[in-house]
Amino acid sequence: MNNNLNENKNNLQEEEEESINLRQIVEQYIYYWKWFVLALIISIGCGLTYLKYTQKKYQSSAKILLNEKQNAVGELAALGNAASIFGQGSNAEVGDQIEVLKSRRIISKVVEKNNLNIQYYNVGRIAEIGIPNSKSPFKVTLLNSDSIKSLTGNFYVEIISSTKFEINSKVYSFGQKIKQEYGSLILTPNKNIDDYVGKKILFSVSSIDNTVNSYQARINISPNSDKNSQIINFGLVGSVPEISEQFINDLIDQYNNDLINDNTKLTSATTKFINSRLDIVTNDLSKVDKDLESYKVSNKVTDLTSEANIFLQSASDNDKKLLEATTQLQLVEYMNSALSTNATELLPSNIGFQDNNISSQIKIYNDLVLTKDDMLKSVTSIHPNVIKLEEQIKDVRHNLKTSLRIYQNNTQTSLNSLQSKQNQIANKIQKVPQQERGFRNISRQQQIVESLYLFLLQKREENEIKAAATPENIKIIDNAYTSFIPVSPKGNIILLGSAILGLIIPFSIIYVMKLLNNTIKSKEDVESIVGAPIIGQIPSSEITIIEDNDDSSVAEAFRILRTNINYFLKNPKEAKSIFITSTISGEGKTFITTNLAQILTISNKKVLLIGADIRSPKVLDYLGITDQYRTHLGVTEYLVSDDVTVEDIIIKKPANYKFDVIFSGQISPNPSELLMNGKFDEIIKYGKENYDFVLVDTAPISLVTDTLLISNSADLTLFVTRVNYLDKRLLQVAKELYTNQRLEKMSMLINDVDFTKGYGYGYGYGYGYNSSKELPWYKKLLKRIKK
């Protein structure tokens, strides 16, 4: 049971220590709150300045719908059907079109059309603000192709008047040829030139290639989230929304024009083929008409008898089938001829094949040829994709020839069957005059040629109507528009980053300063190194010596020290000697000694203060009575002379002080030998007999051995160490003295503790003292909250 209680107590103590340590760390940094506030103000001010003078960038967007599939009517196969044959879906088709839209060929046309390689800026006092070409006060024209390729750089133009301007410290007239190192240019004024008189304009010239590269990298073209969707989204971030919108709109227009040109090429190839066939058929038809006319004249044939009509009725039906079969064979011959003469050109489509497979393969062949031609505009013939397309064209061409051969064989077989049937019908009309049979042969030939002629005329008209009525290849869902919420710089992020930076910078500086500062920071440093008990902590103060009824934190700290001294002494009622020493000079021994004497006398104690540092006497200087008692006898004189008594060297209550003083006297050349003669013990003995407390201000212990020579006369030794002054490594001196017990009842007294920096807990809370005036603002706030 007791073990559990002890464990709980230890756990609570550890948690309390961790909480205190965390609070101390926080308070150490809160002490520098002014630096944090200053850094925040500066960093946020820099962030606001950056946001004010940095040119904002905006997102411009557009959206289109691909409409190629709506052209899939009749025998013309759709681009989507071709893609499905090769195992590709709508998403692959949209991806291909996105690559076309982002190609250098199309973007170059847009850049050259709008002179986007030339940008204009309004020069301000801090930053340059971009302006669209249409709102620029003048237009820059590069005079030759060499200038377009090589002239680059930034040019500042100061507009003097509506007719004059200055560039590179030279005055020119608008319209005057300006020769530069890499080319020549002309500046032409716009209508708003008068609005810019006296102002500076910057125009930047880049090469076409660099501009195209820039827009290729910046333009974002993406498909819709739905895989089956034909919608394409455009996005472009730029500082001038008008330029971004113009670029996107012109890019869409240029892409649409390219699609229209491709369709025009296909229509022209079909028209050319039909016209060439019409020329041949027209000649054949004219020849057949003349043959028929000659036959009728030579055989005097004017009409068919009713008997011939009866026999020929069956022949007529058979002739119609013969006509269709013959027509299909003729088309096969025409197509074979086209395949033989046109190695890589487009084939005629929609010419009347009854076999849908052949029509579909013709469409696939034409689509592949168009794709290859479009790809060759941006790559060479040895590009892997071009070679792959050539192989596909070769395969489709081979398959088309095979299909035509099979179709020709099948049609020929059907034709042979029809001709056999025709022979059977011919036997039935053997009685028909020979003239009638000759007439029918010529008439049949005439009908075949005439039918083919009319068919070609019909197809030519359909092709022309299709060319005139072809719908748009794309549908614009949204023209380019700009969201005027800037995408960069983002104000919230910049300000948040500025605030974080404003906290990190002072924190880092303070942390590094603390890291590099190897001096004592708090009592924890002393406890962890020395291990001796801490008898008290004296706060930082500008007070030299406390006064009666003093309610400051320093006075309260000495009152606590007085109480702790009584606790450390075995019998506080007996007279005691207290030695005050330190590691090095400057740690506040004399300050501690004089103020401890003062606080003891306030409690009605008789106190004798002895200045035992006979190498560097400071007691009289600290009390401000040097001039009055400079010639008075001191410790040195007593140790040297046997004629001097202890009463002779005592200064009774100097000035307004209530304690007596023995100062060190004249500086001796051999202080250590004097202290070894044993007479100093007589001074201590006299002090104990006549006073309640004897306070001895000794020499620094790491510099000389004086203190160790007289330390056996002490009942209590206060080892003073000063915060932010003594190097931690020198605490090894105090540790060795404490470990080896070379000083009587040694305890550590920490001086110059800055409680406002979080290195302690302060004094005067809740006891009516006016110490709250000395508290930092955050501790005052905590006090009010607790109340």
SULPE-V84109 format. One record per pair of residues at least 12 apart in sequence whose C-alpha atoms are under 6 Angstrom apart, sorted by sequence separation. I is the first residue (numbers start at 0). J is the second residue. D is the distance in Angstrom with one decimal. If there is no record, write none. Layout:
i=[I:I]
j=[J:J]
d=[D:D]
//
This chain:
i=[174:220:649:173:174:220:648:173:219:219:538:633:632:218:537:345:755:535:716:715:716:718:721:633:634:635:715:716:717:718:719:720:721:722:633:634:717:718:719:720:721:722:150:161:633:149:150:161:632:671:146:160:159:158:159:158:158:142:157:142:157:141:156:140:156:140:155:139:155:139:154:616:138:154:138:153:137:153:544:613:137:152:609:137:152:606:607:608:609:610:611:614:136:151:607:609:610:613:151:136:136:148:122:122:269:121:120:120:119:119:118:606:118:605:606:611:612:117:605:606:607:608:609:610:611:612:117:604:606:116:116:324:116:116:107:131:574:584:576:578:579:583:574:575:576:577:578:579:580:582:574:581:582:580:582:586:578:586:90:577:576:577:579:581:89:576:577:578:579:580:581:577:580:291:287:65:284:64:64:63:63:62:62:61:280:60:60:59:59:58:58:57:57:56:56:55:520:519:520:519:518:529:518:518:518:519:517:518:552:534:539:533:534:535:536:537:538:539:532:533:534:536:537:538:539:531:538:550:552:551:244:521:74:81:76:67:66:66:65:64:64:63:63:63:62:62:61:61:61:60:60:59:59:58:58:57:56:57:55:56:56:55:46:46:43:42:43:39:42:39:38:30:27:26:27:26:23]
j=[186:232:661:186:187:233:661:187:233:234:553:648:648:235:556:365:775:560:743:743:744:746:749:662:663:664:744:745:746:747:748:749:750:751:663:664:747:748:749:750:751:752:181:192:664:181:182:193:664:705:182:196:196:196:197:197:198:183:198:184:199:184:199:184:200:185:200:185:201:186:201:663:186:202:187:202:187:203:594:663:188:203:660:189:204:658:659:660:661:662:663:666:189:204:660:662:663:666:205:191:192:206:199:200:347:200:200:201:201:202:202:690:203:690:691:696:697:203:691:692:693:694:695:696:697:698:204:691:693:204:205:414:207:210:211:242:687:699:692:694:695:699:691:692:693:694:695:696:697:699:692:699:700:699:701:720:713:721:226:713:713:714:716:718:227:714:715:716:717:718:719:716:719:441:445:229:448:229:230:230:231:231:232:233:452:233:234:234:235:235:236:236:237:237:238:238:722:722:723:723:723:734:724:725:726:727:726:727:762:746:751:746:747:748:749:750:751:752:746:747:748:750:751:752:753:746:753:768:770:770:479:758:349:363:362:472:472:473:473:473:474:474:475:476:476:477:477:478:479:479:480:480:481:481:482:485:485:486:485:486:487:487:494:497:497:497:498:498:501:501:501:756:756:756:757:757:757]
d=[5.6:5.7:5.0:5.5:5.4:4.7:6.0:5.5:5.8:4.9:5.9:5.1:5.0:5.0:5.6:5.4:5.9:5.4:5.9:5.7:5.8:6.0:5.8:5.2:4.7:5.2:5.0:4.7:5.4:4.8:4.7:5.1:4.7:5.7:5.0:5.5:5.9:5.8:5.9:6.0:5.8:5.9:5.1:5.9:3.8:5.9:5.7:5.8:5.9:5.6:4.3:5.4:5.7:5.2:5.6:5.5:5.9:5.8:5.8:5.4:4.4:4.5:5.5:5.5:5.1:5.2:5.9:5.8:4.5:4.8:5.6:5.9:5.6:5.5:5.1:6.0:5.3:4.5:5.6:5.0:4.2:5.8:5.9:4.9:5.4:5.2:4.9:4.7:4.7:4.6:5.5:5.7:5.2:4.8:5.8:5.8:4.9:5.8:4.9:5.5:4.6:5.4:5.6:5.6:4.6:5.0:5.8:4.9:5.8:4.4:5.5:5.7:5.2:5.0:6.0:5.4:4.8:5.6:5.1:4.9:4.9:4.8:4.7:4.9:4.8:4.6:4.7:6.0:5.9:5.9:5.1:5.9:5.9:5.6:6.0:5.9:5.1:5.7:5.9:6.0:6.0:4.9:4.4:5.1:4.5:5.0:4.7:5.2:5.3:5.2:5.5:5.0:5.3:5.9:5.2:5.9:5.9:5.0:5.4:5.7:5.3:6.0:5.9:5.3:5.5:5.3:4.9:4.7:4.8:5.1:4.8:5.8:6.0:5.9:5.5:5.4:5.6:5.7:4.5:5.7:5.5:5.8:4.7:5.0:5.9:5.3:4.5:5.6:5.2:5.8:4.6:5.5:5.6:5.1:4.2:5.7:5.5:5.0:5.8:5.3:5.0:4.3:5.8:5.2:4.2:5.5:5.8:5.3:5.6:5.9:4.2:5.9:5.9:5.2:4.7:4.7:5.0:5.3:5.2:4.8:5.6:5.9:5.8:4.4:5.3:5.8:5.8:5.5:5.8:5.7:5.0:5.4:5.6:6.0:5.9:5.6:5.1:5.0:4.6:5.6:5.0:5.6:4.4:5.0:5.3:5.0:5.2:5.2:4.4:5.3:5.5:5.4:4.2:5.8:5.9:4.7:5.4:5.5:6.0:5.9:5.3:5.9:5.8:5.8:5.2:5.2:6.0:5.7:5.2:4.4:4.8:4.9:4.4:5.9:4.5:4.4:4.8]
//
